[in-house]
Amino acid sequence: MHRNDLRSRGGQASTDYVGVLAVVAAAVALSAAAISPPPLATAIAANLRHAVCVVAGGVCTAREARKAGLTPCVVHVRSDGDSVGAVIAVVTLRRGDTAVVERRSDGTASVSFLDANAIGGQTGIGFSFGRLGGTGTATAAAGVSFNTGRTYEFATFAAARSFLARHAADETTVGEGLDVARRVSPLHAPRRLPAPRSSSYEAGTWAELEADVKVSAPRLGARLTGEGDAGAARLLGRRRRGARTTWYLRIEQSAAARLGAVVGSVGGAAGGEAVLEVTTRDGRPVSATVTGFAAIEAEASLYGHSTDLGALARRLEQAGGGAGGSGGGGMAVQASVDLDLTVPENAAAFDGALDVLRLRVPPPALAARLADLGRRLDADGRVEVAYYRTSASVRERSAELALGAEIGVKHVRSRQTRELVSAWSAHGGALREREDCAAAAAA
């Protein structure tokens, strides 16, 4: 029987292709076994996310981010605070220390030690509700503060954590007191920290308002409590990093409230911060930055058991119940806009906007000056937006004494964390999703 040469050659080619595919499959299988890949579902999700990023035009890899001139994202922040406050008659004194560690999407990390000092005065009043059987107090305080900070940079997150473990205790109020004792003791050498990459100094004013109410309501058979506080601060500071000096104005606002009954309580807190920065190098402006930060948290407790609503929502989602809109949780959004002032067009537009603030521009020209700055931001501005999941824990201890004048002492220890959920960046164009940052946060 005559054999079809074309079919034979096609069959032979098919056999060859199958053989090649078999060899490739075997090599992939051996490589996969050697490197112990992540679970299949995780790998599929990562590949799907990357494919969506490519189709949507996002920033999908760290290499692409570097090529586009985009800065790494901060994917993890942990802040440990320790503060002591005293109220002597109407005088308020505070001293606080905070250690902050940050991990970025490019693998680098930083550790910052912040020292806060405040002095001010306070006054308070008490009141009652008569028939309702309720009482309450309100306290207002205001004063001035002076803060310092030091930041150290590391090539890896592991190196940053190791440095923090070695030196965090030395940077507290107690640790600094022991260091003073070591300096005057001939038997012990004082601690020696390396020179920080940058240092900062800031001073300003602060104000706080606190109130709490207790209502027994015997006719209703209930006992209700409520408390709230609000705070604000204005700080002018300077940060130095090599030949660069940054002058900044930081504005802070915060508020919190809690309502309780016999069975439990619910509460929430919100805070915001705005920072205006101008960076100079050798006395010449090189960049201007505006950064905004806003955070909100919610918590509920039942019979003394506290539940973070964000954590509860995540557990329900993992269990397949669906989080819906019932979980307030903790979330924060940070956005910044940066303009390179070494570009002549940017510098001219920025100077024009400053003339508006200096009241040097006639009213008819106000809109034109601001429009010029807006066009430069659209053309050459760097925009960064990040969404974080947050958590916080606070432990307080307080005591009161009466030694001629009433003295109150409070010790507060806190921990706050932020984990990146998603981020977007732009440089003279539309915002692009930072898949490289999301992948680094999930790693």
N, C-alpha and C positions, 0 to 999 in steps of 0.2 A: 504494500500500500504506500502510495506516494505521501511523503510528509510535507506539510506546509512549512517552508523555511521561515516565513515571516512570523507565523505562530510560534515556531520553535524558538526563534530569537527572542520573541516577546516573552515566552515562558521562561527562557533562561534569564532574561533581564529581571523578570519578577522575582525569580528565585534569588538572584543576586541582591535585590533590594531587601527582600525578607531577611537574608543573611546579615546584611549590614545593620538593619534595624534590630536584629536579635543581639548582635555584638554591642550596639549602643545601649540597648536596654540593660544588658548584663553589666556594662561599665557603670551606668547610672545607678543600678541597684547596689553594686559593690561600694560606690562612692557614698551613697546615702546611708548604707549600713556603717561605714567608717566614721562619718561625721555626726551620727546620731541626730537626725533632723528633728524639728519640732513636730508636735502632733499634726496629723493630716488636716484637721479642721483649721488649725491656726495657719498652716502654710497656705491652704486654699484661700482663707480670708485675706491674708497678706497679699497674695498674688492678685486677687480680685480688686483689692483696694488700690494696688499699684496700677492695674489696668484702667480703672476708673479715673485715676489721677492723670494718666497719659492722655486719655480721651478728652478730659475736661480742661487740659492745658495747665495743670498745676505744676508745682516744683516737686518732682518725684524723687530726686536723689540728692545727697549732700554735694556731690560733684556739680550737679546742675545749679544748686544754690550758690556755690562759690563762684561759678562762672558768671552768674547773674549779679554778683556783688552783694548778695543778701547776707545779713548777719545771722549767726546761729541763734536758735530759739532757746529760751530757758525752759527746760522740760520738768524740772523738779526743784522745789524750794522747801527747806525746813528751817524754821526759826525757833530757837529756844531762848526764852526770856526769863530773867530773874530780877525782881525789883523789890526794894524796901522803901516804904513811905512812912512818914511820921507827921502827926498833927499835934502841935504844941500850942494850946489856946487857939488862936486864929491863924497861926503860921503853919504852912504846909511845906514839907521837905521831902524830896524824892531822889532816889538813886537807882538806876537800872542798868543791867548789862544784857546784851542780846548777841547770840552767836547765830549766824546765818550761813548755810551752805547751799550752793546752787550747782545744778548739773545742766550742761548745755547739750544741744543736739549734736555737736561735733565731737563730743567726748570730753571736752575740757570742763573744768569746774573752778569755783572760787569759794573762799571762806572769808566772811566779814565779821569783825568784832565791833559792836556799837556800844558806846557808853552814853547814858542820858542822865542829866542832872537838872533838877527843877526846884524852884522856890516860889512861893506865892502866899496868898492869904485866902481864907474861906470864911463864910458866914452861913448860918442856917436858921430855919424856923420850924416850929411844930404846930400842928393844927388838928382839929377833931371834927367829926361829923354829927355829933349829938345823938339823935334817936337811932341812927344806924349803928352806933357803937363802933365807929371807925376812928382811927388815928393815922397820922402821917407826918413825915418830915421832908423837908426840902433843903438841899445844900448847894451853894454856889461857890466856886473857887476859880481863881485866875492868878496868873503869874508869868514868870519868864523862865526860859530854859536854855541850856547850853549843851550841845551834843558833839561827840567826836566819833570817828570811825576809821577803821583800817581794813583794807582788803588785800588778800593774798590769792594769787593765781596758780593753778595747777594743770598739768597736762592731762591728768586722769582723775576721775571721780574717786577712785580708791585712794590716791595720794591725798586728796582733799579730806576724806574721812579720817585717814590716819593722822593728818596734821591736827584736825579738830579734836580727835580723841586725846592727843598729847597736850594740847594747850587750852582747851575750852575751860577747864577748871581754874587755870591761872588767870583767865580774863574776867572772872566774876569779882564781886566786891570783896568777898572773903579771900580769894586768891591774890588780889592786888594788895590786900592788907598783909598777907603772909610774905609777899615779895618785898614790901617795905621792911618787914622784920628781918628778912634775909640780907637786905642791903646793909643794915646796921650791925649784923652779926658777923664776927670774924670767922665763924665756923662754916658758914654756908655761902655759896656763890649765888648772886641774883640770877633770875631766869634770863635767857637770851633768845629773843625771837628774831627771825630774819626780818630784813627791811620789807615793809609792805609794798605792793605794787601801786597802791593809791591810798591817799588819806583824805579825810574830810573834816570840816569844822562847820557847825551851824548854830545859829542862835535865833531866838524869836519869842513869841508870846503864846500862851495857851489859856483856855477857859473851859470849865466843865460845869455841868448842872446835873444833880442827882435827886431823885425823889422816890419815896416808897410809901405805900398805903396799905393799911390792914383794916378790914371790915369784918366784924364778927357776925352781924345780921342774925341775931338769935331767933327772930320771928320767922325767918326763912329756913332756919336750921342749916345754915351754911357759914363757911369762913372763907373769905376771899382775900387774896394778897396781890399787890401789884407793885412793880418797881420799874424804873426807867432811868436812863442816863443819856447825856449827849455831850459831845466834846468837839472842840475846834482848835486848830493851831496854825500859826503862820511862821515860817522859818526861812531865813536867808542864809545860804551856805556857800562854801567854796570847797571844791574837790580838786586835788592835784594828782596827776599821773604822768610822770616824766616831765616833758616840756609842755604838756597840756594842762591848762587850768580851766575848770568849769565853775561858773557862777550860776547859782540856781535859787529859785523861789519855790518853796514847797507849801502847799495849802492842804490841810487835812480836815475832814469832817467825819463824825461817827455818831451813831445813835443805836440804842438797844432798849428793848422792853420785854417784860415777862409778866404774865397773868397766871395766878395759881389759885387752886381750890383744894378741897380736902383730898380729892382723888389724884391730883397731879397738877401739871402746869404746862403751858406752852410759851414759847418765847421766840424772839427773832432779833437779828442785829444786821445793821447795814453800815457800810463805811465807804468813803471815797477819798481820793487823793489826786491832786493835779500838780505837776512839776514843770516849771518853765526853766530851760537851761540855755546858756550861751557858752560855748567852749572856745578858748583862745589858745594859740600856740605862739610863743615868743611875743605876746602882746597883741596879736592879730586875730580877729574872729575867724574861726574855721567852720563852725556849725552851730545851728540853733535847733533845739528840740523841744517839743511839747509832748508830755506823757500824761495820760489819764488812767486811773485805776479805780474800779468799783467792785465791791464784794457784798454778798448777802448770805446770811446763814439762818437756819431755823432749827429748833430743837423742841422735843416734847418729852415729858417724864410722867410716869404713871406709878403710883405707890412707891415713889422713890427710885424707880429704875429709869435712868435717862436713856433716850434713844435719839441718835442722830438721824433725822429724817432722810438725809441724803444716802446714808449707809443702808437704811431700811429699804429705800427705793431700789438701790442697786441689788440688794439681796432678792427682792421680789422679781426684779427683771431677770436675774440669773436663774431663778426658780421657774421662770416661765409665766409668772402671774401678771407681768406688765406693770411698769412703774406708773404710767399715766401721768396725771398732773398733781398727784397727791404728795409727792416728795419735794419739799422745799430744798432740803439739803444745803450744801455750801457750794457756792459758785463765785467766780471772779472773772472779770474781763479787763484786760489791759490793752491800751492802744497808744501808739506813739507816732509822731510825724517828725522827720528830721530833714533839714535842708542844708546842703553843702554851701557854705559861705565863701569858699575859695573860687567858686564860679562867679564871675563878675555880674551876670544877670541876676543871680540869686541874691548876691550881696546888695545890689541896688534896690531890689524889691523889698528886702528885709529892712534896709535903712528907711525906705519910704514908709513902711508900717510903723517903725519906731517913731518917726516924726508925727504920726497920728497920736501915739501915746504921749508924746511931749507937747501936744497941743500946738504944733507948729504948722499945721495944715489947715487951710480955710475949709469950712464945711462943704462947699461944692466939690472939693477934691478928695474928700474922705473915701467915697465909694471907689474912685479910680485907683487910689493907692492900695486899698485892700484887694481889689480885683487883680492888680498886678501881682501881688503876693500869691493869691490863689492860683493864678496861671502858672507861676513858677513851681508851686507845690505840685500841680497836676503834671508838669513837664519833667521835673527832676526831684521831686520829694520822695523820700523813703518812708513808707507806711508799714507799720507792724501791728498786727492785731492777734491777740492770744486769748483763748478761753481755758480756764482752769477749774478743776474740782478741788475744793478746799476742805480742811478739817481743822478743828481747834480744840484744845483742852486747857482748862485753867484751874489751878488749885490756890486757894487763899487761906491765910491764917492771920488772925487779928487779935489784938489785946488792947485793953484800956487801963490806964492808971490815973490816980488823982493824987498828985504830989504838989499841992499848992495850986497848980494849974492842970487842967485835964490834958492827958497825953494819950494819943492813940497811935498804935503801931500796926502796920499791915505788911505782910510778906506775900508776894504773888509770884507763882511759877507757872509759866505757860509754854505751850508748844503749838505752833501753827505749821501746816504743810499745804503746799500747792502742787498739784499734778496736772501737767498739760493734757488737754483733751484734743484741741485742734488749734491751728494757727494759719494766718494768711499774711502775705507780704506783697508789696508793690514797690516798684522803682520807676517812677515816671510812666505809669500805666495802670491797668486794672489790677485788682487784688487777685493773687493766685494762691491756691491752697498749698500749704507746706506739708506735703506727704512725708518729706524727709524728717521733719520734726515729730510728726505723729508716730512714725516708725521708731525713732530714737526714744520717744517716751514709753512706747510699749515694750522696748527691749529690756 
